[in-house]
Amino acid sequence: MRRALYMFMVCILFSCSDAELVSMQQINNGAKLYETHCSNCHQADGSGLALLIPPLKQSDYLVQNANDLPCIIKKGIQGEISVNGNLYNQKMPANEKLSEKDIMDICLFVLQKFPEKPILMPADSIEKCLHHCLANSH
């Protein structure tokens, strides 16, 4: 029985491609970064904070604006937004000290964890969105 379980685990491990392993590592890193930089306001479970901080969990805004997420993390956001029918007008501060890799990892985690159906966005697409944001901010 132990040998069969061991063989099963080895098969699972080797069935993952390098890209899948990298992605899993990025999502794990993103979870840690989210906990450090985002969960104080958006909460660990993504539920937000009353009507002050919008939820990420099952957020229609997140789904509709997934391509803007890297820029929102990097540059922050201010002004009124509607999330799941509720209006929010609390400024989200910029996270300019986060590296591009950190922002990509947070995006990968958030887009997998909080929408009702995970949003698959390749890391290179996230990188392009971030570069577009940075190029248009000057």
Backbone torsions as a table, in degrees:
resi	resn	phi	psi	omega
1	MET	NA	-46.6	179.1
2	ARG	-61.5	-40.8	-179.0
3	ARG	-64.4	-40.9	178.8
4	ALA	-63.8	-42.2	178.0
5	LEU	-64.1	-42.9	178.0
6	TYR	-60.2	-46.8	-179.8
7	MET	-63.0	-38.9	177.8
8	PHE	-61.6	-45.9	179.8
9	MET	-63.9	-39.9	177.9
10	VAL	-63.5	-43.1	178.5
11	CYS	-61.9	-42.4	178.4
12	ILE	-62.2	-46.9	-178.5
13	LEU	-59.3	-45.9	-176.7
14	PHE	-81.3	-10.5	177.7
15	SER	-80.2	-17.3	177.6
16	CYS	-77.0	131.9	177.3
17	SER	-75.9	166.2	177.2
18	ASP	-58.7	-40.1	-179.9
19	ALA	-63.5	-40.0	178.9
20	GLU	-66.7	-39.5	178.4
21	LEU	-65.5	-42.1	177.5
22	VAL	-61.6	-45.5	-179.4
23	SER	-61.5	-43.0	177.9
24	MET	-62.8	-39.5	177.7
25	GLN	-64.8	-41.2	179.3
26	GLN	-64.5	-41.3	179.5
27	ILE	-65.7	-41.7	177.1
28	ASN	-63.1	-43.1	177.0
29	ASN	-64.4	-41.3	177.4
30	GLY	-60.2	-37.3	177.8
31	ALA	-63.1	-42.0	178.8
32	LYS	-66.4	-43.0	178.9
33	LEU	-66.3	-39.3	176.6
34	TYR	-59.3	-46.1	-179.9
35	GLU	-58.3	-41.6	-177.9
36	THR	-74.6	-43.4	-168.9
37	HIS	-106.8	-15.4	-170.8
38	CYS	-124.5	-31.2	-169.8
39	SER	-70.5	-20.6	177.2
40	ASN	-59.5	-36.4	-179.8
41	CYS	-97.9	-50.1	-175.0
42	HIS	-84.2	-5.0	178.8
43	GLN	72.9	153.6	-177.8
44	ALA	-60.7	-35.0	-179.2
45	ASP	-91.2	4.6	177.6
46	GLY	77.6	12.7	-174.2
47	SER	-80.4	-6.6	-179.3
48	GLY	76.2	-168.7	-177.4
49	LEU	-131.4	97.6	-179.7
50	ALA	47.4	-131.1	177.3
51	LEU	-104.9	21.0	177.4
52	LEU	-95.0	-48.6	-176.7
53	ILE	-117.3	124.7	-176.1
54	PRO	-68.0	150.4	176.1
55	PRO	-74.1	153.8	169.1
56	LEU	-101.5	-29.8	-178.8
57	LYS	-66.2	122.5	179.7
58	GLN	51.6	39.8	-177.7
59	SER	-87.6	123.1	175.8
60	ASP	-65.6	-34.1	178.9
61	TYR	-62.9	-43.5	179.1
62	LEU	-61.6	-44.7	-179.8
63	VAL	-63.4	-45.3	-177.0
64	GLN	-72.6	-21.5	-175.4
65	ASN	-124.0	29.8	-177.7
66	ALA	-55.8	-37.8	-179.4
67	ASN	-68.1	-20.2	179.4
68	ASP	-88.0	-11.4	-174.8
69	LEU	-55.0	-46.3	179.4
70	PRO	-58.0	-40.7	-179.5
71	CYS	-69.7	-39.3	178.7
72	ILE	-62.7	-41.7	178.9
73	ILE	-65.4	-45.3	-176.2
74	LYS	-70.1	-48.2	-171.4
75	LYS	-103.3	-9.2	-176.8
76	GLY	79.7	-175.8	179.4
77	ILE	-153.7	143.3	174.0
78	GLN	-141.1	159.0	-175.7
79	GLY	103.7	165.4	-175.2
80	GLU	-74.2	135.0	173.2
81	ILE	-131.3	154.8	176.9
82	SER	-108.9	125.7	179.1
83	VAL	-128.5	117.3	179.2
84	ASN	53.0	37.5	177.5
85	GLY	84.9	-2.8	177.5
86	ASN	-106.6	142.7	179.3
87	LEU	-93.6	136.6	178.1
88	TYR	-127.5	139.1	-179.2
89	ASN	-139.0	28.1	177.9
90	GLN	-89.6	128.6	178.8
91	LYS	-65.9	131.8	171.0
92	MET	-96.2	124.1	-178.0
93	PRO	-70.4	155.9	175.8
94	ALA	-69.8	152.4	175.3
95	ASN	-120.2	58.8	-173.4
96	GLU	-67.9	-15.7	179.7
97	LYS	-81.7	-14.4	177.9
98	LEU	-71.9	138.7	177.1
99	SER	-74.5	164.9	176.3
100	GLU	-58.8	-40.6	179.5
101	LYS	-63.0	-42.8	178.5
102	ASP	-60.4	-44.3	179.9
103	ILE	-64.0	-42.3	177.4
104	MET	-60.4	-43.5	-178.9
105	ASP	-65.8	-41.6	177.4
106	ILE	-62.4	-44.7	179.3
107	CYS	-60.0	-46.7	179.2
108	LEU	-58.4	-43.0	178.8
109	PHE	-64.5	-52.7	-176.4
110	VAL	-59.6	-43.3	-177.4
111	LEU	-72.0	-19.8	174.6
112	GLN	-88.8	-35.8	-170.0
113	LYS	-85.2	-42.2	-164.4
114	PHE	-101.4	-32.0	176.3
115	PRO	-66.4	155.2	177.3
116	GLU	-56.7	-42.6	173.6
117	LYS	-116.5	123.1	-178.1
118	PRO	-53.0	142.4	178.1
119	ILE	-99.2	120.1	179.2
120	LEU	-90.6	109.5	178.2
121	MET	-127.3	113.9	-179.9
122	PRO	-59.4	148.2	-179.3
123	ALA	-56.1	-35.9	-179.8
124	ASP	-68.2	-29.6	175.5
125	SER	-69.3	-40.2	176.9
126	ILE	-62.6	-42.7	178.8
127	GLU	-61.3	-43.2	178.3
128	LYS	-62.5	-42.8	178.0
129	CYS	-60.7	-42.8	-179.9
130	LEU	-66.1	-44.1	179.0
131	HIS	-64.1	-38.1	177.4
132	HIS	-63.0	-43.1	178.8
133	CYS	-60.7	-48.1	-178.1
134	LEU	-66.2	-37.3	179.8
135	ALA	-67.4	-32.5	-177.8
136	ASN	-88.8	-0.1	-178.0
137	SER	-95.6	-1.9	-179.0
138	HIS	-95.4	NA	NA
